[in-house]
Each structure stands twice: as structure tokens, then as C-alpha cells.
Amino acid sequence: MPHLSELARRQGQRAALIEPETGRVTDFAALERRVNQAAHFLIDQGVRPGGNIALCLPNGRDLAVLILAAQRTGGYYTLIPTRSSARDIAYFVADSGATLLVAGEGTDRVDGATLIALAPDGLDAAISAFPASPHPDFAAGTEMNYSSGSTGRPKGIRRALPDRAWNAPDPRNAPVIAGWGVTTDSVMLNTSPLYHSAPHRFLAAAVEAGACQVLMRRFDASAALAAIARYRCTHSLWVPTMFHRLLALPEVERQHADVSTMRMAIHGAAPCPVATKQAMIDWWGPVLVEYYSGTEGIGSTQITSQEWLLHKGSVGKPTQNAVHILGTDETPLPPRAEGTVYFESPAQFTYWNAEDKTRASVSRQGWQTFGDTGYVDEDGYLYLTGRNNFTINSGGVNLYPQELEEAILAAPGVADAVVIGVPDPDFGERAVALVQLHDRDAPARALAAITDRVRADLGPIKTPKQFVPVPSTRRTESGKLKRVEIRDAFLRGDFAPGAPERSET
């Protein structure tokens, strides 16, 4: 598993990065030159070992180059979602301690950090005067990613800086490359924003495997299918909502899509509804591989299509660290008993500026959790049921949004759905389903049919008390749901009829 600097010598003329929107191809030699120039540029801007910079740019060559360059400065880099508000960008910069913010045009200045605003594809002009050879002060750096923030403000996840040479491979990529069978002949379609940990690792693994990566600027179902066919993609990365959008394409378009080269369609970020995954396997064949992990890096599970067909709904078995299900008193539970999911992990990290959250993530046995709930079956396969903080207690009955959302998404005419718990004078909390419809012309009739379908599937107790048509569920670009923010928006009346539509965040 060689470093990019070595690959530039071995296979310099082979494609390393393709941007499907423009068709632009960057080979390994050109990528290495730009990465060195960008690292010189960052050092010239005052970046020093142990420091932090922040990057807020859309997917594309510029962002990929800056990520790889930051890994040579000996410090940390934080990736900020491109649709963040000025307030949130300021929070990420201040909380991470970043002294340099590289962002797109129009970004507001932030106290305490130098702002470099780049026009689209504007990095080449900024770095052109710098050497394309290594800097004598190069040192290994690493990311400081942030959790999704589903239960409040995102928390930075910080580890010790790497104890290796700047041009030594990152050992975290080895199990990804081996587990997914990535080689120099692989063509990997990355559909998601690089500021999330899985797409970020997908980029790093592709580079060190010497594979070609097709990096979408933004996900579009039809464009993704076209990229698979045009570039003969062998591997791809998805989240369940993308599968739902693929399946919603016209039947004729799906029938004519050429996905014959796809050897592994990797998906995660959220549990995939059973009906959605079954439909994808029926269409693409048994090439889906699901993983469960998190930015904290404390453990993961994985399951092939063949395994999943025997354990439908499971996210698989542990890939390295043993998994345990603990009750509220942190006592291990038997198979099929639901509790909090912990990994027996040696990983060391802290939630930056949140010691209480770090302590709360560790059990008395020393095991660590992402905060998810679930159970294991008799064969050791893990099933997720939700998150501790998202359980809705309605009249003494625990309702799990994930279960309700799966039932809603299985109903005809549903583009997306999110279930939230809101205060209720009689039940304490009631479940509200925010439903994005394919056809908005007759929402009352569509919601009535969906309600009947869900009630038939789950019974009256679990059926949400209220179904609300919405133009968007406001998922992040990676398919995640910020449930606290969505609930607060609902309570403010943002989803009421006549309220202005907002784009997804």
C-alpha cells in the first residue's frame, strides 16, 4: 500500500481523480504536484505542526488536493459542510481552533482565522507559484472531524497526531482496501460530500490503493447511473436515501442503466429499510455491502448481500472489535434483548471541549458507544433500532423513529420521511411523520393511503398520530437527519402550509 508520492512515480499517467460533471481527469503525477504545491501554500499561510485549518469547499479536485496537502503540514484539518450558515462556520472555526479558513467565494470572515476565499476551481491560481517538490518541514497530519450533531451541537473528534513520516501510508486505509477488495484496477464512485468521515476515508483509501476515484460534486440519481456506465465503476459509496431516489427513477431508465461492472456497492450512514435494500439487490444483484461505523472510529460491522438475505435488517458482524449490548445498568444482555451498542475497542479519542460526553461514551467495562441502540441475534449479527436520545415515549409506549420511517418509506408515493417526537398534553409525546411525496397535487389523499398502509403494518399504537406533507425532510447531503433541528423547525411552524420552502441542509 504505497503513499501517493510513490504512486506518482509508479503510475503517474494513470487516472487518479475524475470529475463527472466536467469530465476532467487528474492523473497521479499531476495530483502529487498539486498536493505538494498546496502544502507549500498552506505552510506559507502560517500553518504549523499541531495547528488546525478549516476547509469549506464543495466536492472536487480543489478540496481533494487541499485535504491531501493538509495531511503533510503536521497539524489538523477540519472539514465544514458547504451549506453551513455563517454562524455554524464560525462555531466550527472557533471550536476547532482553526487559524486558517479556506472556503468558497462569498464566505463571511470569521474572528481569529485568516480567510482565503476561492472561486470555483480557483486553487490552481493560488498555488501556481509554489514548488511541486516536497517541503523540508513536511510532517504527517490528520483530520479532526465532527460528529453529525444529531443530539445538539456537533462535537469535534480529536486523536493524537500520527507518529509516522509524512510519506508513509495511513494504516487506517489498509483494512478498507483489503475488506473492499480495492486494487489499482478499481474505479470508485464517491457520491457523497467529503466532509463526512466515510467519503473522506473512501478518498484516502482510493488514493493509497492506486485506484481511480470518480468524485461527484453533488448527488443526482440519474447522473450517478450515467457515471457508473461511462467510467465502468467497480465500487461505489451510498446512503439509503440515495437508493430510494434511484428506485424512484422511471422504470425505463432503470431498465436501461448499465451497472454490470459494479462489484461492490457499499452503503452506510443510516440503517437501510428492508424493502429498499431488497429492491436494490433485486435490481443490481448481490453486490451491496453494508457497514456500520462512526466518526469516532471505535468499531464497525459489515454484512454482504448474501448474509443479509439470511439476516434481513442486520448491519452485520464486527469487522475487528467485539460488539456488546448493555442494559441501562451497563449489564451485558442476551441475544435479541435490546440495549445500547458498545464496542470492545482500544481506540483512543476525545470529544473536543466535551469531557462529559467523552466519559458518557465509555461503559464501566471500558467499552465505547456511538449512542445507538440495538440487539444481536443468536448468530452474532447486529440489528440497530435507533438512538438512545431519539426514542419517543408516547403514553408509556416506546416508539422508535427508524422503525416507523421504514414502514412509511415502504408505502407507494413516498419520496422520503422523518418521524419526530413532539410534546403532547395527553401522551407526553406524540409521533409526527413529516412525509415528502413524489406527487404533491393531492397530499390529503396520498397521506390517507399512507396512514392506512402504516396502520396495517404496525398497528394503531405505533402509527404516528400526525402525518404532515413537506417539500423536503432537510437531510444533509450525506443522507443524515438532524432530528433535533427538524423537530425545532416543526415546532416553530416552518413546515406549516404556506411557510416558505427551504432547501436541504
Summary of the structure (lengths in Angstrom):
residues: 505
radius of gyration: 22.8
end to end distance: 36.5
largest distance: 69.4
contacts: 1693
relative contact order: 0.09
helix: 31%
strand: 24%
